[in-house]
């Protein structure tokens, strides 16, 4: 399966964003900040083919002789990190806490083997092949940051200041945001998943949480005074778009807490939130399984599960949703109200 060429757009002076042409797992936004002598990437595409495409687009925008020599990684999920291999001489920067998340996920080659070697008739094997089969990590080596920090980091790209701030665990343990004061822009990583009426995105997925930390991070992002917000996935947002996302997160948090208080198990709680269909415009509703489970872990004080076990539950709910849709043309929200 191929992905059509992504869109590289200027969003402020010497600042560009690489937006994948469709929504889905692994299709993350990336940024390029250019200057006369140096250039910075903010996040990378998922696999070498997509990363090479972004690199070629970046080079067309850079002055002669200028290369991408630094990469800031907003968090350690592979879809923001693994493409750094196409700029092997660049300094890769992350939070110190992100190192732990790197060890939580499979390596690129392990994930490739899982995707191509799994049973396509099983819920998990079929789901991985459907949503990740478009990527190729067969020859991708693990990427490890060169520079790690805790708290805040101040950089410059030419004349432009870059303010990097580490966050308490939110989407993952080790999230950061990148504030570009001159451009009045913030790259939020997966603290925010973008969606607008014109360009709806997917349901967010959060591995760490709690959601209160994610909401607080969104409020901190607004407090920068920026006007342009590049989420980890989905369309670029304005300030109202961030507020809309906070409202979504608040709804999911309230429902998870209410269902937990009622004694509903986490997986069934996720099914109930999905059935309420409060945001039918968003894709991949099965990802609420992961977000609700993370919130339950904070309420119960339990350990993080194996990533394949967690994705197995996601795949099972996705299959249930597909079977429901095949049986009945009615929206799930209507069935839930009956």
C-alpha positions as CSV (number, residue, x, y, z in Angstrom):
1,X,0.0,0.0,0.0
2,X,1.4,3.4,-0.9
3,X,0.8,6.8,0.6
4,X,0.3,9.8,-1.7
5,X,2.9,12.6,-1.5
6,X,2.5,14.6,1.7
7,X,1.8,18.3,1.7
8,X,4.6,20.6,2.8
9,X,3.3,24.1,3.6
10,X,4.7,27.3,5.0
11,X,2.9,28.3,8.1
12,X,5.1,31.2,9.3
13,X,8.4,32.8,8.4
14,X,11.0,30.1,7.6
15,X,8.7,27.5,9.3
16,X,7.1,24.7,7.4
17,X,4.9,21.7,8.3
18,X,4.7,18.3,6.6
19,X,1.2,17.0,6.7
20,X,0.4,13.4,5.6
21,X,-2.4,13.4,3.1
22,X,-4.7,11.1,5.1
23,X,-5.4,10.1,8.7
24,X,-4.5,6.9,10.4
25,X,-2.0,5.2,12.7
26,X,1.6,6.3,12.2
27,X,0.9,9.3,9.9
28,X,2.4,12.0,12.0
29,X,3.0,15.7,11.3
30,X,6.6,17.0,11.1
31,X,8.1,20.5,11.1
32,X,11.1,22.3,9.4
33,X,12.6,25.5,10.8
34,X,15.1,26.9,8.3
35,X,17.8,29.5,8.5
36,X,20.8,30.7,6.4
37,X,23.2,28.3,8.0
38,X,21.3,25.6,9.9
39,X,18.0,23.8,9.9
40,X,15.9,21.9,12.5
41,X,13.4,19.1,12.1
42,X,10.6,18.7,14.7
43,X,9.7,15.0,14.6
44,X,10.3,12.6,11.7
45,X,8.1,10.4,9.6
46,X,7.7,6.7,10.5
47,X,9.8,4.8,8.0
48,X,12.7,5.5,5.7
49,X,10.6,6.0,2.6
50,X,8.4,8.7,4.1
51,X,11.4,10.3,5.9
52,X,13.3,10.4,2.6
53,X,10.3,12.2,1.1
54,X,10.3,14.7,3.9
55,X,14.1,15.2,3.6
56,X,13.9,15.8,-0.2
57,X,11.1,18.4,0.4
58,X,13.2,20.0,3.1
59,X,16.3,20.3,0.9
60,X,14.2,22.0,-1.8
61,X,13.4,24.7,0.8
62,X,16.8,25.2,2.3
63,X,19.6,27.4,1.0
64,X,22.4,25.8,-0.9
65,X,24.8,23.9,1.5
66,X,22.4,23.9,4.5
67,X,21.4,20.5,5.9
68,X,19.1,19.4,8.7
69,X,21.6,19.1,11.6
70,X,19.2,18.8,14.5
71,X,16.0,16.9,15.2
72,X,13.8,17.5,18.2
73,X,11.6,14.5,19.0
74,X,8.4,15.4,20.8
75,X,8.2,11.8,22.2
76,X,9.6,8.4,21.6
77,X,6.8,6.7,19.6
78,X,8.3,5.3,16.5
79,X,6.1,7.4,14.2
80,X,7.9,10.5,15.4
81,X,11.4,9.1,15.9
82,X,12.3,6.3,13.6
83,X,12.7,8.4,10.5
84,X,15.7,10.2,12.0
85,X,17.9,7.5,10.4
86,X,17.8,9.4,7.1
87,X,19.8,12.3,8.6
88,X,22.4,10.2,10.4
89,X,24.7,13.2,11.2
90,X,21.9,15.2,12.8
91,X,21.8,15.7,16.6
92,X,18.6,14.0,17.9
93,X,17.2,15.7,21.0
94,X,14.6,14.3,23.4
95,X,13.7,14.4,27.1
96,X,15.6,12.0,29.4
97,X,12.2,10.4,30.3
98,X,11.6,9.5,26.7
99,X,14.4,6.9,26.9
100,X,12.2,4.7,29.0
101,X,9.4,4.7,26.4
102,X,11.9,3.6,23.7
103,X,12.4,0.4,25.7
104,X,8.6,-0.1,26.1
105,X,8.0,-0.4,22.3
106,X,9.2,-3.1,19.9
107,X,12.3,-2.1,17.8
108,X,11.6,-1.1,14.2
109,X,12.6,-4.6,12.9
110,X,10.7,-6.4,15.6
111,X,7.6,-4.4,14.7
112,X,8.1,-5.1,11.0
113,X,8.2,-8.8,11.8
114,X,5.0,-8.6,13.8
115,X,3.2,-6.8,11.0
116,X,4.3,-9.1,8.1
117,X,4.5,-12.3,10.1
118,X,1.3,-12.2,12.1
119,X,-1.8,-14.3,11.3
120,X,-3.9,-12.0,9.1
121,X,-7.1,-13.8,10.2
122,X,-6.6,-13.1,13.9
123,X,-7.9,-9.8,15.3
124,X,-4.4,-8.5,16.1
125,X,-2.6,-9.8,13.0
126,X,-5.3,-8.5,10.7
127,X,-5.4,-5.1,12.5
128,X,-1.6,-4.7,12.4
129,X,-1.5,-5.6,8.7
130,X,-4.4,-3.2,7.8
131,X,-3.0,-0.2,9.7
132,X,0.8,-0.7,9.7
133,X,1.3,-2.8,6.6
134,X,2.0,0.4,4.6
135,X,5.3,1.0,6.4
136,X,8.6,-0.8,5.8
137,X,11.1,-1.0,8.7
138,X,12.8,-4.2,7.5
139,X,16.1,-2.4,7.4
140,X,15.5,0.3,10.0
141,X,17.9,0.4,12.9
142,X,16.8,1.7,16.3
143,X,17.2,5.4,16.8
144,X,18.6,6.7,20.1
145,X,18.7,10.4,21.1
146,X,22.1,12.0,21.2
147,X,21.1,14.8,23.6
148,X,18.6,14.4,26.5
149,X,17.5,17.0,29.0
150,X,15.1,17.4,31.9
151,X,12.9,20.5,32.3
152,X,13.6,23.1,29.7
153,X,16.1,23.6,26.8
154,X,16.8,26.8,24.9
155,X,18.1,26.6,21.4
156,X,18.6,28.9,18.4
157,X,18.2,28.2,14.7
158,X,19.9,31.1,13.1
159,X,18.2,34.2,14.5
160,X,15.1,32.2,15.7
161,X,14.7,31.2,19.4
162,X,13.5,27.7,20.1
163,X,12.0,26.9,23.6
164,X,11.7,23.2,24.4
165,X,9.8,22.2,27.5
166,X,9.5,18.7,28.9
167,X,6.1,17.7,30.4
168,X,4.9,15.4,33.1
169,X,3.7,12.0,31.6
170,X,0.8,12.7,29.3
171,X,0.6,11.0,25.9
172,X,3.8,9.1,26.9
173,X,6.3,9.3,29.6
174,X,8.8,11.9,28.1
175,X,6.6,14.3,26.1
176,X,7.8,17.7,25.2
177,X,6.5,20.7,23.3
178,X,8.4,23.1,21.0
179,X,7.6,26.8,21.2
180,X,8.8,29.1,18.5
181,X,8.1,32.6,19.9
182,X,9.1,34.5,16.8
183,X,6.7,32.4,14.6
184,X,4.1,32.3,17.4
185,X,3.8,28.6,16.9
186,X,3.9,25.5,19.1
187,X,4.5,21.9,18.0
188,X,2.6,19.9,20.5
189,X,3.5,16.3,19.7
190,X,0.7,13.9,20.5
191,X,-0.5,15.9,23.5
192,X,-2.9,17.2,20.9
193,X,-4.5,15.3,18.0
194,X,-5.9,17.8,15.6
195,X,-9.4,17.8,14.1
196,X,-11.5,20.5,12.5
197,X,-14.9,20.4,10.8
198,X,-13.2,20.7,7.4
199,X,-10.5,18.1,8.2
200,X,-11.6,15.7,10.9
201,X,-8.9,13.6,12.4
202,X,-8.8,10.4,14.6
203,X,-9.5,9.7,18.2
204,X,-6.5,10.5,20.3
205,X,-4.6,7.6,21.9
206,X,-2.8,8.1,25.2
207,X,-0.4,5.5,26.6
208,X,0.6,7.1,29.9
209,X,-1.7,9.8,31.3
210,X,-3.5,10.6,33.4
211,X,-5.8,12.7,31.2
212,X,-5.6,15.5,33.8
213,X,-1.9,15.8,32.8
214,X,-2.9,15.9,29.1
215,X,-5.4,18.6,29.8
216,X,-2.9,20.6,31.9
217,X,-0.4,20.3,29.0
218,X,-2.9,21.7,26.6
219,X,-3.6,24.6,28.9
220,X,0.1,25.2,29.2
221,X,0.4,25.2,25.4
222,X,-2.3,27.9,25.2
223,X,-0.5,29.9,27.9
224,X,2.5,30.4,25.5
225,X,0.3,33.0,23.7
226,X,1.0,31.2,20.4
227,X,-1.6,31.4,17.5
228,X,-0.5,28.4,15.5
229,X,-0.6,24.9,16.9
230,X,0.8,21.9,15.0
231,X,-0.5,18.7,16.6
232,X,1.2,15.4,16.4
233,X,-1.5,14.2,13.9
234,X,-4.3,16.0,12.1
235,X,-4.7,19.5,10.8
236,X,-3.0,22.6,12.1
237,X,-5.2,24.3,14.8
238,X,-5.9,27.8,16.1
239,X,-6.6,28.6,19.7
240,X,-10.2,27.6,19.5
241,X,-9.2,24.3,18.0
242,X,-7.0,23.6,21.1
243,X,-9.9,24.5,23.4
244,X,-12.2,22.1,21.5
245,X,-9.6,19.4,22.1
246,X,-9.6,20.2,25.8
247,X,-13.3,19.7,25.8
248,X,-13.0,16.3,24.2
249,X,-10.4,15.2,26.7
250,X,-12.5,16.5,29.6
251,X,-15.5,14.4,28.3
252,X,-13.4,11.2,28.1
253,X,-11.9,11.8,31.5
254,X,-15.3,12.4,33.1
255,X,-16.9,9.3,31.5
256,X,-13.9,7.1,32.5
257,X,-14.1,8.2,36.1
258,X,-17.9,7.7,36.3
259,X,-17.7,4.2,34.8
260,X,-14.8,3.3,37.0
261,X,-16.8,4.5,40.1
262,X,-19.7,2.3,38.8
263,X,-17.5,-0.8,38.8
264,X,-17.4,-1.2,35.0
265,X,-14.2,-2.9,33.8
266,X,-11.9,-0.8,31.7
267,X,-12.5,-2.6,28.4
268,X,-16.3,-2.5,28.8
269,X,-16.0,1.2,29.8
270,X,-14.2,1.9,26.6
271,X,-16.9,0.1,24.6
272,X,-19.6,2.3,26.3
273,X,-17.8,5.5,25.6
274,X,-17.4,4.4,21.9
275,X,-21.1,3.6,21.7
276,X,-22.1,7.1,22.9
277,X,-20.8,8.4,19.6
278,X,-20.1,11.9,21.0
279,X,-17.5,12.5,18.2
280,X,-18.7,10.4,15.2
281,X,-16.5,12.5,12.9
282,X,-13.3,11.1,14.4
283,X,-11.7,7.9,13.0
284,X,-10.3,4.9,14.9
285,X,-12.7,4.9,17.9
286,X,-11.1,1.6,19.1
287,X,-8.2,3.7,20.3
288,X,-10.3,4.8,23.2
289,X,-9.5,1.3,24.6
290,X,-5.9,2.5,25.3
291,X,-6.9,5.9,26.6
292,X,-9.5,4.6,29.0
293,X,-7.2,1.8,30.1
294,X,-4.5,4.3,30.9
295,X,-6.9,6.4,33.0
296,X,-8.0,3.2,34.9
297,X,-4.4,2.4,35.7
298,X,-4.0,5.7,37.4
299,X,-7.2,5.2,39.4
300,X,-6.3,1.6,40.3
301,X,-2.5,2.0,40.7
302,X,-1.8,-0.9,38.3
303,X,1.1,-1.5,36.0
304,X,1.4,-0.8,32.3
305,X,0.4,-3.9,30.3
306,X,2.5,-5.4,27.5
307,X,2.0,-3.4,24.3
308,X,0.9,-6.4,22.3
309,X,-1.7,-7.3,24.9
310,X,-3.0,-3.8,24.8
311,X,-3.1,-3.7,21.0
312,X,-4.9,-7.0,21.0
313,X,-7.8,-5.4,22.9
314,X,-7.8,-2.6,20.4
315,X,-7.9,-5.0,17.5
316,X,-10.7,-7.0,19.1
317,X,-12.9,-3.9,19.6
318,X,-12.2,-2.8,16.0
319,X,-13.4,-6.2,14.8
320,X,-16.5,-5.8,16.9
321,X,-17.2,-2.4,15.5
322,X,-16.8,-3.7,12.0
323,X,-19.1,-6.6,12.6
324,X,-21.7,-4.3,14.2
325,X,-21.6,-2.1,11.1
326,X,-22.0,-5.0,8.8
327,X,-25.1,-6.3,10.7
328,X,-26.9,-3.0,11.0
329,X,-26.8,0.2,8.8
330,X,-27.8,2.2,11.9
331,X,-25.1,4.3,13.6
332,X,-23.9,2.8,16.9
333,X,-25.2,5.9,18.7
334,X,-28.7,5.0,17.6
335,X,-28.4,1.4,18.8
336,X,-27.0,2.6,22.1
337,X,-30.0,4.9,22.7
338,X,-32.6,2.1,22.0
